[in-house]
């Protein structure tokens, strides 16, 4: 029995270490933790969560667009990808500037969840890539439009709220473009 206790202790320590190491490698979770420390007792906690989620989504759009420029077989997909790179790079820079002025920490790399999406997309080529990219863009833009509309309605900081509202029409246009691209490819 005495030999069993050190074994259980070691097992618990290893499990704890593996959980804490995983969390510390996800840039989005690190940013969320830092923001919770700064804004936990304020009305701005939801605003910081939106900013982190928006940054994560924006970085994915740019990286997936860059991948599409190299892997897509359709000229329409490549054209759409370039639009995503241009528009989301600009929006990401605006968000970084806004976050800096509000002392909000943003992730420096895409989240583990988005990395899995990217890796899955990167494993495809040709027409399969085009279909997967178009499908991803439709789904992601539906989610992002919804997220930005909620932020435009519910954020407490007026600048964050205004920035979110300002982006909704462009994101809705991206969704429409993605749906058209998806329909043409299928």
Secondary structure, 3 states (H helix, E strand, C coil): CHHHHHHHHHHHHHHHHHHHHHHHHCHHHHHHHHHHHHHCCCCCHHHHHHHHHHHHHHHHHHHHHHHHHHHCCCHHHHHHHHHHHHHHHHHHHHHHHHHHHHCCCCCCCCCHHHHHHHHHHHCCCHHHHHHHHHHHHHHHHHHHHHHHHHHHHHCCCHHHHHHHHHHHHHHHHHHHHHHHHHHHHC
